[in-house]
Amino acid sequence: MSAIAATPDAAEYSTRRLPGDQDVWIFIIAELLMFGAFFIAYIVNRAGEVDLFNASQLTLDRSFGVVNTLLLVTSSWAVVEAAAAVRGNRAALAPCYLLIAIGLGVAFIVVKFFEYSAKFEAGLSMTTNTFYMFYFCLTMIHLAHVVVGTIILIVMWTNARNGNYAAAHTKGLETGASYWHMVDLLWIFLFALLYLLR
């Protein structure tokens, strides 16, 4: 019998279909469906007001969107590395990677604050037009998810520092990581729709 088959925890991990708590995937799927409905509504409205959407899109600063995309993608990498460290019996490295992810999550929030401030100073708001209604609605809902996700990362970091994760005990870490990856994925779609789609 192989070493993997002889280890109950490893066997349980290898047969698990999804990482982390299975219940969190119900929430993730629900969130993806909700954002999917928003994305469809955005595309339908855009098709009816192409010129307005294109003109409004040009008022966005793509550099903010690019920076935030890089921040979230890199933070997801750090979370992956934290989970890999724990699974590879290098749990002492996990807090370092999670701290990087937390810092990048906070940086995303700060960049968004400056982006919103610039829009408000220019007199733009959710009531300006249909494009900005979608822009503020979608990005603010997503920002709330980033805030929640960053809090989750802080909890994960605290647990990692306290030695609560090990190769045979990664469920909590993977659950939080799954949520954070969802936040990252949603932003990639938002960036493409709001900043790039022409």
KAPERA-V205959 format. One line per field, one symbol per residue. burial: 1 if it has 16 or more other C-alpha atoms within 10 Angstrom, else 0. A space follows every 50 residues. Layout:
burial=???
This chain:
burial=00000000010010000011000010010001001000100100010000 00110110010001100110111111111111111110001111111111 11111111101100110010000100000111011101100110110011 111111101110001110011111111111111111110110111000
